[in-house]
Amino acid sequence: MLKIYGQPKSRAFRVLWLAKEAGIPYEHIPVSIMVDNAGCKEPWYLELNPNARVPTIDDDGFVMWESAAINLYLAEKFKASIFPTTLQGRGRMLQWAFFTANDVEPPMIAMFQNRVLFPPEKRNAALADASEATLLTKLKILEAHLSKNKYFGGNQWDMADFMVASVVYTLTAIKYDLSKFPKFGAWLTESIERPAAKEARKLRE
Ligand SMILES: N[C@@H](CCC(=O)N[C@@H](CS)C(=O)NCC(=O)O)C(=O)O
């Protein structure tokens, strides 16, 4: 059976959501992070993921890490109904997946770390502000797309939407004000209210 490693309050959430979205049975091993003796630094875990980060999966002996790559692999392997059926659909999915990973996630996480996650004495306010400024330019691009298209996948919510939503979910977790991005805000609410997303979110409570 598929094993998913990583505590739910981490990027492992993205894989747990995908597993529920695609109806994949799995065993969850909630490897800890950012605590003394974190599981992700233990020798047995480093054998699976030398980068000492979560998530990692073990799919009947096939071990993989990097959340976006894992989700694209699992959605295709398990024939998730949201996986695009055309070459263009898959191209579009990859476009949004790479844009999200390369352009949206880094400033979002830097802002999150320096406003919320790090203890107050370790926060860098200037870095948080600069990261937010960059993030806003990327959110404008997402908003502009959704002003002309219902979804990132086109006419229906598909894996392109999943690859964006599973990352920008963090904005809802920190209750980030999205009022300047009404289309994006509405799309994100719709995304995280999907039954699979709700089930995965329960694991974080
Ligand atoms: N690009 C990686 C990033 C993984 C990552 O940074 N995970 C964090 C948790 S959200 C982690 O394991 N942190 C542990 C640490 O930094 O010690 C992915 O998407 O899987």
PDBQT file of the ligand as one rigid body, heavy atoms in Angstrom, charges set to zero:
ROOT
HETATM    1  N1  LIG A 301      10.200  21.386  -2.386  1.00  0.00    +0.000 N 
HETATM    2  C1  LIG A 301       9.904  20.471  -1.301  1.00  0.00    +0.000 C 
HETATM    3  C2  LIG A 301       9.948  21.228   0.009  1.00  0.00    +0.000 C 
HETATM    4  C3  LIG A 301       9.756  20.325   1.203  1.00  0.00    +0.000 C 
HETATM    5  C4  LIG A 301       9.861  21.081   2.512  1.00  0.00    +0.000 C 
HETATM    6  O1  LIG A 301      10.560  22.103   2.624  1.00  0.00    +0.000 OA
HETATM    7  N2  LIG A 301       9.159  20.563   3.531  1.00  0.00    +0.000 N 
HETATM    8  C5  LIG A 301       9.236  21.162   4.861  1.00  0.00    +0.000 C 
HETATM    9  C6  LIG A 301       7.880  21.053   5.547  1.00  0.00    +0.000 C 
HETATM   10  S1  LIG A 301       6.584  21.916   4.756  1.00  0.00    +0.000 SA
HETATM   11  C7  LIG A 301      10.196  20.372   5.702  1.00  0.00    +0.000 C 
HETATM   12  O2  LIG A 301      10.278  19.173   5.592  1.00  0.00    +0.000 OA
HETATM   13  N3  LIG A 301      10.916  21.038   6.599  1.00  0.00    +0.000 N 
HETATM   14  C8  LIG A 301      11.753  20.363   7.529  1.00  0.00    +0.000 C 
HETATM   15  C9  LIG A 301      12.977  21.122   7.820  1.00  0.00    +0.000 C 
HETATM   16  O3  LIG A 301      13.216  22.152   7.162  1.00  0.00    +0.000 OA
HETATM   17  O4  LIG A 301      13.702  20.697   8.693  1.00  0.00    +0.000 OA
HETATM   18  C10 LIG A 301       8.529  19.835  -1.536  1.00  0.00    +0.000 C 
HETATM   19  O5  LIG A 301       7.659  20.495  -2.123  1.00  0.00    +0.000 OA
HETATM   20  O6  LIG A 301       8.324  18.664  -1.178  1.00  0.00    +0.000 OA
ENDROOT
TORSDOF 0
